[in-house]
Amino acid sequence: MKFHKERLIEVRTKLGISKAEAARQLNMSAMGYGRYENGDRTPSFQTITFMAQKLGTSIEYLCGETESMNSVDFIISTDTPELYNIVESLKDEPPDKLDHILKYIKNLQGKNTTL
């Protein structure tokens, strides 16, 4: 995978945030972040993964493997305990029950009901 600095700039621009704000959100120095955008430094795979998660995009987009900025992953953390607990409780359920739950969620979304 080859990191594309232009993609990082595009994501930041789309989010409407400055380099300093992007650095803050990524918990790094403005100078360190700037090196990634300038191409002076190439981030590790772990750093690219972290950037994608925090900036709401995908590793594949930052590495030029897809044209879609949209994230293909959805991270559920303990920062949202209610959602985390729901997902945890479903992890051992049989596939037919999960299919039923997914259909129910899609039905709710079709009725413009927020979850």
Secondary structure, 3 states (H helix, E strand, C coil): CCCCHHHHHHHHHHHCCCHHHHHHHCCCCHHHHHHHHHCCCCCCHHHHHHHHHHHCCCHHHHCCCCCCCCCCCCCCCCCCHHHHHHHHHHCCCCHHHHHHHHHHHHHHHHCCCCC
